[in-house]
Amino acid sequence: MFRRTFTLFSPRIAVAMSGGIDSAVTAMILKEQGYSCVGVFMRNWDNADEDGESRCSISKDFEDMKLVCKHLDIEAVEVSF
């Protein structure tokens, strides 16, 4: 596996994270390669705007994302659109 080593400053990469496996593995691989990562969760809608019951709660997704970031020891941030 290719490993990148940085001596002074490592580039910081924002990884769009959902709490799912794809984004978690992406952040893990980048971190293993020596990049400094920050997990970014995008809140693109308001739960109050949803009709009925949602199987995919945005609040649950955000909690999952924060757990993944904690496990990977990377910063977790939320942006709202």
C-alpha positions in Angstrom: 0.0 0.0 0.0 1.2 3.5 -0.9 2.1 5.5 2.2 2.6 9.2 2.1 4.9 10.8 4.7 4.8 14.5 5.4 7.6 16.1 7.5 6.3 19.6 8.3 2.6 20.1 7.4 0.2 17.4 6.2 -2.5 18.5 3.9 -5.9 18.6 5.7 -8.7 16.9 3.8 -12.4 17.4 4.5 -14.2 14.0 4.1 -18.0 14.2 3.6 -19.3 11.7 6.1 -22.7 10.1 6.5 -21.9 7.6 9.3 -21.8 4.8 6.8 -19.1 2.4 5.8 -17.9 4.1 2.6 -17.1 7.4 4.1 -15.6 5.8 7.2 -13.2 3.7 5.1 -12.3 6.7 3.0 -11.3 8.7 6.1 -9.4 5.7 7.6 -7.4 5.2 4.4 -6.5 8.9 4.1 -5.5 9.0 7.7 -3.3 5.9 7.3 -1.6 7.6 4.3 -0.6 10.5 6.5 -3.3 13.0 5.8 -5.0 15.1 8.4 -8.7 14.6 8.1 -11.8 16.3 9.3 -15.2 14.6 9.0 -17.9 16.9 7.6 -21.6 16.0 8.0 -24.0 18.0 5.8 -27.4 18.7 7.1 -29.3 19.3 3.9 -32.9 19.4 5.3 -34.8 19.9 8.4 -36.6 16.9 10.1 -39.6 19.1 10.6 -40.0 19.3 6.8 -40.4 15.5 6.5 -43.9 14.0 6.2 -44.6 10.8 8.0 -42.0 8.7 9.8 -38.5 8.5 8.4 -36.5 5.3 8.5 -33.3 7.4 8.1 -33.3 10.0 10.8 -30.8 12.8 10.1 -30.1 13.0 13.9 -29.2 9.3 14.0 -27.0 9.7 11.0 -25.1 12.6 12.7 -24.7 10.5 15.9 -23.3 7.6 13.8 -20.9 10.0 12.0 -19.6 11.4 15.4 -19.0 7.9 16.7 -17.0 7.0 13.5 -14.9 10.2 13.8 -14.3 9.5 17.5 -13.1 5.9 16.6 -10.8 7.3 13.9 -9.6 10.1 16.2 -10.6 12.8 13.7 -12.5 16.1 14.2 -16.2 16.0 13.4 -18.0 19.1 12.1 -21.6 19.7 10.9 -22.6 22.2 8.2 -26.2 23.1 7.5 -27.6 24.2 4.2 
